[in-house]
Amino acid sequence: MTHYVLLDKKVYPCQDEDLWLQNFNEHRKRQVKTTWLGTETVSTVFMGFNQVPGQSPPLVFETRVFEGNLDGVIIRSSSWIDAEIAHQLMVDTLRWLETH
């Protein structure tokens, strides 16, 4: 499995497991965004490995909903900017569902 590191919000392949682990353990740098909407939480993070093996470009970011009607729904992304967009899309969807 190829690992990836995040440097200045850019994704790079990493063959050095020690460097990958050091990068992975920097939780604040991996957190794209977290939004709380009542009991629901939307969390977007850099995962450090391709969530769908063989997928190119690698899907190394994950946006996930915790609790509520969309609990467990996931959007995967390949870049920081796409992850930010996925996060906002999920937040907007949850807000829309609250009013309909």
C-alpha positions in Angstrom: 0.0 0.0 0.0 1.3 3.4 -0.9 1.2 6.0 1.8 0.8 9.7 1.3 1.9 12.7 3.4 0.4 16.2 3.5 2.7 19.1 3.2 1.3 22.6 2.9 -2.1 21.1 2.1 -0.6 19.2 -0.9 -0.5 15.4 -1.2 2.7 13.6 -1.9 3.5 9.8 -2.1 5.7 8.6 0.7 7.7 5.4 0.9 9.3 6.2 4.2 7.1 4.7 6.9 8.7 6.7 9.7 8.1 10.0 7.9 4.5 8.9 7.1 3.8 8.0 10.7 5.2 11.3 11.9 3.0 13.2 9.4 0.0 11.0 10.2 0.3 11.7 14.0 0.1 15.5 13.4 -3.7 15.4 13.9 -4.3 19.1 13.6 -2.5 19.3 10.2 -4.7 16.4 8.9 -8.0 18.0 10.0 -9.5 19.9 7.1 -12.7 20.9 9.0 -15.2 19.8 11.6 -18.8 21.2 11.7 -21.4 20.5 14.4 -25.0 20.8 13.5 -27.1 19.9 16.6 -26.4 16.2 17.2 -24.7 15.7 13.8 -21.1 16.1 13.1 -19.4 16.5 9.8 -15.7 15.7 9.9 -13.2 16.0 7.0 -9.7 14.6 7.4 -6.6 13.6 5.5 -6.3 9.8 5.8 -2.8 9.3 4.5 -3.6 6.3 2.2 -5.8 5.7 -0.8 -9.3 4.8 0.5 -10.1 3.0 -2.7 -7.0 1.0 -3.8 -6.2 1.4 -7.4 -8.2 4.6 -7.7 -6.2 7.4 -9.5 -5.9 10.0 -8.4 -5.8 8.5 -4.9 -8.7 9.3 -2.6 -6.8 10.3 0.5 -9.4 12.6 2.2 -12.6 11.5 3.9 -15.7 13.6 4.8 -18.0 11.6 7.1 -21.2 12.3 8.9 -21.6 11.1 12.5 -25.1 10.7 13.9 -28.5 11.8 12.5 -30.2 10.7 9.3 -27.0 10.6 7.2 -24.9 8.8 9.9 -22.0 7.0 8.1 -22.3 8.7 4.8 -18.9 9.3 3.3 -17.5 11.4 0.5 -13.9 10.8 -0.5 -11.6 13.3 -2.2 -8.1 13.5 -3.7 -7.1 17.1 -2.8 -7.4 19.5 0.1 -9.6 21.9 -2.0 -11.9 19.0 -3.1 -12.1 18.0 0.5 -13.2 21.5 1.6 -15.9 21.4 -1.2 -17.1 18.0 -0.1 -17.3 19.2 3.5 -19.4 22.2 2.6 -21.6 20.1 0.3 -22.3 17.7 3.2 -23.0 20.6 5.6 -25.4 22.2 3.1 -27.2 18.9 2.5 -27.7 18.4 6.2 -29.0 22.0 6.7 -31.4 21.5 3.7 -32.7 18.2 5.2 -33.4 20.1 8.5 -35.8 22.4 6.7 -37.6 19.9 4.4 
